Amino acid sequence: MAPTRNHLLHIAMFPWFATGHMTPFLHLSNELAKRGHKITFLLPKKAKLQLQHLNNHPHLITFHTLTIPHVKGLPHGTETASEIPISLNHLLVIAMDKTRDQVEHTLSATNPDFVLYDNAYWVPQIAKKLGIKTICYNVVCAASLAIVLVPARNVPKDRPITVEELSQPPEGYPSSKVVLTGLEAESLMFISVPFGEDNITFYDRITSALRESDAIAIRTSREIEGNFCDYIASQFGKKVLLTGPVLPEEAEGKLEENWANWLDAFANESIVYCAFGSQINLEKDQFQELLLGFELSGLPFLVALKTPRGCESVEEALPEGFEERVK
């Protein structure tokens, strides 16, 4: 049943400037708009060009573009994480923080009932002044949040966290089967390095975003991660709302002619598609092994990967003779 007019809401969305965050926020926006709710979606101009075709309810979902200021050390014109290596994300998040005045102006002008955000830990400070409720919406799984980004993790304030400390689950963690060892623990040491202005760490940024919100939401389901969601709720003393996977609906109608013609060239009119997102930078040998594996499959494939570490371009990283063999 569609909501009655008295229950229709106006919701603002402000995700981290990475495709893997903005896209799930938009999928959730589509689900809410399908029920009659109005959405104001804040994002960089470049991201609007990439996402606007996924807006299924343009009469209810309005994109509000932000001007992303330049930050020293970032390539000029950078607006999203997909444009830079992950090593520069700490500068992009400074650029995001510098949009605070724009965000406050938009929220003041549009006056939504709720604002959903993730990395922008300062949103509750703005929202409280304006009488707007806040929900920290997390697109990563509850198990990951629960083992790393909770108060019980006790990340030191005066030094980086160690691999040994990360290898131990936080007190009260609800599973003895999920542990971090070796490279897994080492890969998470970034949580205690600066991620934004004033040397705020990634850990402090995210835990502040969770702690200061009126409620927490996670893109998961109780059937899969109920115990981890309960643990997060107890850690932060807040209601945890679950959206489910919020997957896009299957597209209806015909493909655009250029894509239809391209797929027609392959058996079964299909290909294998692989994408690791904007946050993953493989080593050159990993990159090459992945491509060689797809080649050995004998199936047509499309791979979308960032330039591997230590390489200037994707072409430079390709296995010897690869381009000639797959043409």
MOTA-V964097 format. One record per run of one state. SS is the DSSP state (H for helix, E for strand, C for the rest). FROM is the first residue (numbers start at 1). LEN is the number of residues. If there is no record, write none. Layout:
BEGIN
ss,from,len
SS,FROM,LEN
SS,FROM,LEN
END
This chain:
BEGIN
ss,from,len
C,1,4
H,5,3
C,8,2
E,10,5
C,15,4
H,19,16
C,35,3
E,38,7
H,45,10
C,55,6
E,61,6
C,67,14
H,81,3
C,84,2
H,86,12
C,98,2
H,100,11
C,111,3
E,114,4
C,118,5
H,123,8
C,131,2
E,133,6
C,139,3
H,142,7
C,149,2
H,151,3
C,154,9
H,163,5
C,168,15
H,183,4
C,187,2
H,189,4
C,193,1
E,194,1
C,195,2
H,197,3
C,200,1
E,201,1
H,202,11
C,213,2
E,215,4
C,219,3
H,222,15
C,237,3
E,240,3
C,243,14
H,257,8
C,265,2
H,267,3
C,270,2
E,272,4
C,276,8
H,284,14
C,298,3
E,301,4
C,305,9
H,314,4
C,318,4
H,322,5
C,327,1
END
